Amino acid sequence: MFKQFFDPTTWTYTYLIADKTSKEAAFIDPVNTHLDTYLAFLKQHGLKLIYSFETHVHADHITAGGLLRQHTGTKTCVSQFGGAQLADVEIQDGDIFMLGNQQIKAIATPGHTPGCTSFLWKDRLFSGDSLFIGGCGRTDFQGGNAGSLYDAITQRLFTLPDDTLVYPGHDYQQRYVSNIIQERTTNPRLAGKTREQFIEIMSNLNLPAPRLIDQAVPANRYCGLDENERVQAVEMRDVEVALCMMQMQTGTTGQDLVSIAKQNITEVNADMARKLLAEGNITLIDTREESEFAEGHIDDATLLPRGTLEFKLNTIPALADKSKAILIYCRTDGRSALAAQTLQTLGYTNVLSLAGGFESWNK
């Protein structure tokens, strides 16, 4: 499955790739103002977003990567040379990403910025701001280098098969697609040009600064998150790092971590949980997966899978007040114990876990 989105305000193309069998999907260069459109499309087709790729740290729009992570638990992916903070994956040249049976390859194409990356899927190249239709990205800010861009395009992209389709990051005439042979033979900045001639061309473009550069670049260095969202993301990252460090330093297993978590949280049995829910003024959270939830759940529970819990807290208004009572459950009680400990670490002061989980509730 393939879908091309367009943002007319910044002339930005966003791409979705998905594997129809596994329903796993990825976005390339999502724009924050189109978040609702992306989420609706994923829901409509029953897709699970695995990756949100950036071709570089953009200066002309703010990415939706961080917001997609909050809503779906996707991994944000930016080049190791991009200068971004809080990304889940720092992309290296040649990295392969799988969506079911679909393979996406990262190709380092520095020049517009040092961290520019193109992505190759089947016969389709997503070239970001490195290669446009009849043009290329500018090289006069963000550490750009015209010589590096020439080398990346001519040695890495123009060596791909002639009929490889080229999907750019932008097009200001709203053209949708080109191919390698067309760009290699007709692109006015590159066709028949030596490296020196290309550098001369790029040195004399005299373009105005991007309109949103002062807002976009700082935001995109943090996956498009605002200041409050960045603080929460840092807190969540600290929690995950602490758990990983505990495992490495103590040799603890996942079950050991559950046992440790239970020593630091408050559990209630099913009878007490029913009483608390009947009294009201408590938020009920189901930390299982969507498929488990669909098979049966406690009335009025809000689905918040353990794997995405930290990223989606901001999407649930009832969790805005960290002093309000929260009751968490899963199938038994392992995931809910870990989730309760995480919420406590993030400042929630009245968190309960249902001992025995949904199985106990049913019994």
N, C-alpha and C positions, 0 to 999 in steps of 0.2 A: 504494500500500500504506500502511495506517495501523494503528498498534498503540498502545494505551493500557496503561501499566504502573502499578502501585500499590504504594507502600511503606506498610504498615500502621503502622510504628513512628512515622513523622512525618506520616502522612496526605498524602503527596506523590504527585502524578501526574507521570509521565514519559511523553513522547510520541515515537513514531518515525514519521517520514514517509519514504517511499521511492518512487522512480520504477521501475516494474517493467521498463521497457525497458532503461534504462542501469544498473540495479541500484544507483544512487547513493542514499544515505540520510543522514538527519540525526536526531539526538536533540534534544529540548527538555527541559531540567532533569533530566538523569540523576542518580541517587543512587549514591554510591560503594559502598554495601553490595550493590548489585545488578549489579556489573560483570560477574560470570560469566554472569548471565542475559542481559545485553545481548550479550555476545560470542557466546554460544551461538545467540541468535536471528539475529544477523548471519550467522553461519556456516551455519545451517540454511537460510536463504533466499538465500545467495550474495550478500549485500549488501556494498557498499563504503561505509564511513562517511566522508562528506565534511565534515560540520559537527557540532559539539556546541554548541548554543545555550543560553545562560542568560537567563532572563527578568529576573534581577537577582542580586546577591550575597546569597545566602540566609543566614538566621540560624537556621534550624531543621533543616537537614541539610547534609551535605558533598557537594559535587558530584563526579561521576565524570568530569568533563570532562578533567582532566589525565591521569587513568589511561587513558581511552579514547584520548587522543592518543599515549600511550606504546605502547599495544597496536595501534592501527590507523593512526596518522599523521593522524587527523582534525584539523581546525582548530577550536580553541576560540574561541567568539565571545561577547563581553560588551559591554554598552553603553559608549560612550566616557565616560559619566558614572558608571560603576559603581564606579570606584576599584579595579579589579582589575589585578593585575600578571601578566605572562607570557601573557596572552591573545594568540592569533594575529590576531584580528580585533576591532577596536573598532567596535561597531555604531553607525551613525548613523541617525537617523529617516529612513524612506523607503528604506533599503537593500533591494535585491532580491537574493535568493540563489537560485540555480538548482540543482535536482537533475534532471539530464536535461531533460525538458520541464516539470517541476513548478516553480512559482514560489512562493517564500516571501517575504513582505514584512514588514519590521520597522516597528512603530508605537511611537513613544516614548510611554509612559504613566507619567510620573513622579508621585510622590506617596507611595506606600508607601516607596520609596527614590528618590533622584534619578535613578538609572540604570535604572529599571524599563522593560522593553520587552515589548510583546505581539507576537505573530506571526500573520499572516493567510495561510492556505493554502486556496485555493479558497473554499469556504463555511464554513471552520472557523477560529475565532479561538482562539488559545492565550494566555490572558490573565494567566498567572502569578499573582502576588499582588495585581494591580491590581483585578480583578473576580472575585468568587467567585459561587457559586450562592447567591443570597439574602444576599449580604454583600460585603465587600471587605477588602483588606489593611489592617492597622493603620498608623498614621502617627506613632507616638510614639517612634521611635528610628531610627537609621541615616539621619538627615537627612530623615525623613518630613515631608510637608506636606499637610494635609487639603485645603486649597484647591486645590493643584495636582492632587491625585488626583480631586477632583470635576470639575475642568475636563477632565482627560484622559478620564475615563469618559464624561461627558455630551457632550463636543464631538468626541471621536475614536472612541469605541467605540459609543456609543448612536446614532451617525449611520450605522452600517453597516446593511445590509439587515436587516429584521426577522427573517428566518429564518436568519441567520448563527448557526451553532452555537457555543456558548461552552464551551471546555474549560479549566477553572481549574487553577491550580497545586496547590491543595489542596481537599479537602472533608472536613469532620470528621463528616459523616453518611454518607460513602461514596456520595454521588450522583455520577453520572458526567458528565453533560452538561446544559446548558441552552441557551437561545438569546437573542438580543438583545431581542426583544419581551418575553419573559418577565421578564428582568432590568430592563428599562426601566420596566415597568408594575407589577411586584410586589416588587422588591428592597426590603426594609424600610428600608435605609439611604439609598436613592436615589430611589425612586419618589415623585414629587410633592414632593420636598424641595428647598428653595432651597440655594444655596451656604452661606449662613450657618447654616441648620439642620443641614446635613451636618457642617460644622466643629464645631458644638456637640455633635453625636452622637459624633464621633470624639474629642473632647476629654474625654469622660466615660466611656470604655470601661473604664478601670482594669484592664487585662489584666496578668497576670504576665509576666515576661520569658520568651522562648522557652528551653526547657530546655537546648538545645545551643548557645546563642548565643556563649558564650565560646570554644568550639571551632570552630564552623561559620564564623563571620565571618572570623577570621584565615586559616583554611584556604582558604575560597572566594575570598579576595583573590588567592590563588595557584593558582586553578583546582583546588582540592581536594588539592594536593600536600603531602606532609609535608616537613620541613626538608631531609632528604637529597635528596629528589626535586626540590625547588626549586633546590638548588645545581646539580644536574645540568642542569636546564632552563635555568638562567642560562648555564652553560657552553656548552650547545648553541646558545642564542640568540647568544652572543658569536661562535661559529664562523660561523654563518650571516651575521651582520652583517659580520664581517671579509671574508668572500668577496664580499658585495655591494659593500662599500666598495672592494675591490680592482678589481672590474669597473668601477665608476663612475670611479675615480680614474685607472685606467690604460687604460680602453677595451678591456680584454681580453674575448675571447669565451669561450664555454664550452670550446672546444677549447684555447684559450690556458691556461685554468685547469688543464686536464688536464696540459698540458705542464709547467706550474709545479709541480703536485703530484708529477709523476714525478721531479722533481729533488730532492724532499724525502723520498721513500719508498724502500723496498727492493723490487725486483721479482725474481721467480724464474721460470725457464722451466718447461715442463710436466714435463720429466724430473726436475728438482729437486723440484717439487711432489709428484710421485709418491713420490719417495724419502722426503720429510719425512712424508707421510701414512702410508707403510708403517712408519716408525719410531714413529709415534704421538705422543701428548702435544702435539697441535696442534689447534686448533679451526678447522674449515672453514666459511666463511661465503659464501653465494651472495647477491649484492646485486642480482640481477635481479628482474623482476616475477613475480608468482605464476604468470601464464600461461606465461612462459618456463620457469620452474622445472618446471611440470607436463609440459612437452614433453620434458624430459630434464635431468638434473643429475648432478653428481659424487656418488658414493655417500657417505653419511653427512654430506652438506652440510646446514647449517641455513639456511633461507630468511630473509633479512633485507633487504628491498628498500632501495635507496639512499635513496629518499624518506622512509622511516620509520626508518632505521637508528638515529638518535640517540634517537628516542622509545621504542624497543623494547629498548634495551640491558639494562634491568633485568629483562626477561622471560627472558633466557638465562643460566642459572646458570654456564655455562662462561666467560662474559665478566666474571664478578665479579672475577677476579684479573687486574689490568691488566698483570702481568708475564708472563702465559702467552702462548705463541706463537699467533698468529692468521694464517690464510691466507685471503685474500679474492679472489673472482673474480666476473666478470660475463660478458657475451657476448664482448667483445674485452678491453679493460682500462681503459676510460675511467672508468666508474662506480666500479670497484674502486680505482683510483688516488685518486679524490676521497674515497672512503670510508676508505681507509687513512690519508690525510692528516688527516681528521676525527678518527679514533680516536687518532692520535698527539697531536693538539691536546688531546684529552680525557684524555691521560695514559697511554695504552697504549704500552708500550715495546718490544714485539716483534711488529710488524705487517708482513706480507708481502703483496704483490699478485701475482697470477698473470699474467705477461706474455702477451698474446694471448688471455687469458680462456678461456672454454669452447670456443671455436672451435679454439684452439691445442691444448687438451686432447684434443679429438676427433681432430684430425689426428695 
